[in-house]
Amino acid sequence: MTTVSSEANESIDYSIVIPVFFNEGTLKKTYHTLRNKVIARNQDKNSEVIFVDDGSGDGSLAELMQLKEEYPEENIKIIKFTRNFGQVSAIRAGYQLAKGKCMINISADLQDPPELINQMLDHFYKNNYEVVVCSRSSRDEPFLKRKTSRLFYGIIKKLSFSNMPVGGFDYVLISNKVKKIILDRPEANPFWQGQILWPGYEIKFIPYKRSKREVGKSRWTFSKKVKYLIDGVMSYSYLPLRLISIVGMLLALGGFLYALIIFFAKIFGGIPAVGWAPLMIVILILSGIQMLMLGVIGEYLWRTLDQVRNRPPYIIEKIYD
């Protein structure tokens, strides 16, 4: 088993970053699996495992501390946030602390098979890929969750990134070069997958089937998914603003043509005395479209304000190193 002391951090070959949020009961199993299926099979490489406790309200931190006590000679690091800042912030904090030549992030619930890391490392070290993505070809999850996920990434693929896998991805290896690009360009509302795809490096995709979660339940709520989808579209696509311009031009053209119809009808006496219903329909439709347009503009303005505020994406309470 490869062990690395804190003094040897400069020679670390790969860092494994694991966001933790209400994962009590699975963390020891996750580490033991990584230890047996990854670290033990890469004896020629030094490693570190970084857990980021993203404000878990259960016993996740206590379980992680038990791991450090159980393996005091192994390179386990724990970052504790003051509160929940989100999965992307947890990954970013792990990248910030990581000292490996490449970084691999994996979920804490073993839905992603850890043994794929061996292939990822081979593609990085032997084939010189800067990015290796494990893309979900299928998921052992409920029907509705599979369909909403496919719809989510389908929209992103259509509007923002043509190379986005249909099933999406969370399980990825990036080089130090890509890490620097991500960390040097902080975003207030980042779309993390987009930050990896945007630089344009050639990507090696490894398809796999995502397993069912065995312990606990997902905290990735519908509202979080919707917000993340909006982040992905508005961060890398001008389509919403272009649609506003197109709809505005079409409405202006339609209004001009209808004004001509009314004008000639007035001249030839063809305007009926009644007209409350169509008038109200036009007013309500136009008002709804205007409010929708204002909402889209408001989303862009809010994100601009959030970026200008330059608040830290997370606050670390303590690092156990």
N, C-alpha and C positions, 0 to 999 in steps of 0.2 A: 504494500500500500504506500502510495506516494504521500509524504508529509512535507509541509513547507513551513518553516519558521517565519516570523514577521521580518527578520533580518534579510530573508531571501526574496522579498517581494519583487525586487527589481528583475528577477529571473523567471517570473511567472509566465507560463506559456498560454494558459487560457483561464478565463474567469467565468464562473457560472453565476448568473444573477437570478434570484428567485423572489418575486414580489409575494408578500404574505398578507392576506386579509381574511380573517376568520378561518384559518386552516388548522385549528387545533385537532389533533388526532391523526394527522397524515404527514406531518413534517419529519418525524423520525424515519418513517417508512420511505419518504422521498429521499432523504439524505442517504440512507442505507442502500437504496437502489442505485443512486448516483455513484456511491462509493464502490459498489460491487460491479456494476455494468459499464462504468465509464472510467473512473479514476484508476481502478485496479487494472484496466486494460490499456492504459496509457502510462505505463510506468516510466517511460522515457520523457514525459512531460510533467512539469510542475503546474499545480492548479490551485485555485482558491474558490471557495463557495461563499457567496454573499447573499444573505437573507435580508430583505427589507420589510420590516413590520410597518405596514401602512395603517397604523391606528387601529389595529385589531382590538375588538372588545371582548375577546375570549382568552383562553390560556395559551395562545400561540407563542407569545414571547417567553413564557415560562418553559414551554417545550423546547424552544430554541436554546435557552440557557442550559437546559439539561443536556442537549447535544454537545455544547461546548465543554461541559464537565465530563461527558462520556468520552470525548475525543480531544483532550487538551493539546495534543501535539499536532493536530491537523489544522489546516488553514481555513477555519470557519470564521466568517465575519458577520456581525449582526448590526443593522442600522435600524434605529427606532425613531419613527416620526412622532411629533407631538400630537398629531391627529390624522384622520384619513385625508390624504391629498390625491388619491387616485392611482390606478395601476401605472399609468404613463409616468407620473412623477416618481413612483417607486423604482421603475426601470431606470429612469434618468439618474436617480441618486446612486443606484448600483453601478451604472456606467462611470459616474464621477469618481467613485472610490476604487473601481476596478483597475488593476495594474497588469492585467494579462495582455498578451499580444493580440488576442481576440476575445470577444465577449459573447457569451451564449446566454440568452434568457429563456427560462422554462417555467411553466406553471407549477405551483406548489402542490397540486392535487393529483399528480401522476396521470392526468388525462393525455399528456403528451409522452410518448415512449422515450425514456432517457437514453436508451441504446442508440438512438439516431445521432446523438452527439458524436459518436465515434466516426460516423460517415461525414458529419459536418467538419470535424477536425481534419479528416483526410482531404476533403475538398479545399480546405483553407491552406493546409501546409503542403500538400502534394500538387494541387491543381491551381493554386494561387487565386482562388476566388475571394473577393473582398466581402461578399455577402452570400450567405447560404440560408435559404428559406425552406423550412418544412411546411408545406402547404397542405391544408386539410382537404383530402379528396372525398372523404365522407365522415360522418359523425355518428357515434352511438348515443344519440340524444333524442328527446321527444320530437315528434313531427313538426310542431309549430316552431320550435326553436331552430330546427334545421332550415325551415323555409324562410324565417325572418332573417337568419344569418345569410342565407344565399341572396335574398333581396337586398340586404344591406351592402354586401360586397359587390353585388351586381351593379348597383347604383354608382358606387365608387369607381368600378371598372369602366363604366360608361362615361362618367363625367370627369373623373380626375386622373386615373392611372390605367392605361390599357393593359399593363402587365400585372395588374392585381389578380392573384389567383381567385377563381370563382368562390372557393370555400374560405378565402381569407387566410390570415396567418398571425400567430403570436409567438411562434417558436422559431427563433432565428439566431444565426451567428453573424456578427459584424466584426470587421477588422478595426484596429486602432485608428486607421485613416478615416473610416466612416464614423466612428465614435466622435472623433474631433469635429467633423462637420456638424453632427447633431448637437454637441455640447456648445459649439461656438455660435450657434444660431438659436438662442432660446426663444420659444414662442409661448405666449400666455395661454393659448388653447391649442396645444399641439395635436396633430394627427400623426401618431407615432409611426404607423406603417408607411405613411406618405413620406416622412422624413428619411426612411430607409430607401424607398424606391426613387425618390426625387433626384439624388446625385447622379444616377444614370450608370452606375457600375454594372457590369455583367453579373447576373444572379444565377446561382445554381438552385433549382427547385427540387425538393425531395417530397413527393406525395406520401401521405400516410393517413390512416384512419384514426380519428380522435376517439379515445375511449370514454366510457361513461364515468362520471364522477362517483367515487365510492363512499366518500365521507363528506358530510355537510352539504350545503346547497350554495349555488352560485349567487354572488352579490351583484352580478352584472345585470342591473334592472333595465326595464324597457325605457325608462326616462334617460338613463345613462347612455343607452344605445342610440336614442334619437339625438341627443346632444353631440355624441361622438360622430354620428353621421353628418350632422350639420357642420361640425368642425372640418371633417374630411372634404366636404364639397366646397365650403367657403374658403378654406385655406389654399386649395389648389385648382379652383375653377371660377371663371368669371361668368358662367352660364346664368346664375340667378340675376345678375345685373343686366346681362344682355337680354334676358327674357323681359325684364322690366322695360327696356328700351323698345324692344320689338312690339310688346303689347301696347305700350304707349303710342307708338306710331300707328298701329292698326286702329286703335280707338280714335286717334285724332283724324285719321282718314275716314273712318266710318262716320264720325261726328260731322265732318265737313260735307260728306255726301248726303247725310240725312238733313243737314241744314239747307242744302240746295233743294232737296225734295220739299221741305216745309216752305221755302221761299216761293217756289213755283206753284205750290198748292195754294198759298196765300193769294198770289196774283190771279189765279184762275178760280178762286173761291172754293177750293176743294178741301178746306180744313174743317173737320166736323166739330161740333160743339162739345162732345164728350171726349175724354182722354185721360181720366185720372188713373186708371189701371195701368196702361202702358207707360205713363209718366213715372209712376211709382216703381215699376219694374226696372226701368232704365236707371233711376236714381239709386235703387238698392244694389243693382249689379255693379254700377260704376263705383259706388262707395265701398263695396266689398273688395273690388280690385284695387282701389287706392289704398285701403288699409293693408291689404296683403303686400303691396309694393313698399309701403312705409315699414312694414315688419321686416322685409328682407333688407332694406337699407339700414334699419335699426340694428339688425344682427351684425352687419359689417361695422357699423359705428361702435357698437359695444365691444367688439373684438379689438378694434383700433384703440379704444380707451383702455381696455384691459392690458394691451401691449405697452402703451405709453406709461401706465402706472408702474410697470417694471417691478411688480411684486415677486418675491422669490417663489418658485414653483412648489417648494416644500420647506419645512423646517425640521431639522434633525434634533431630537432631544438628546440622544446618546448613541455613540458607536462602541460596540463591544468588539475589540480587535485583539 
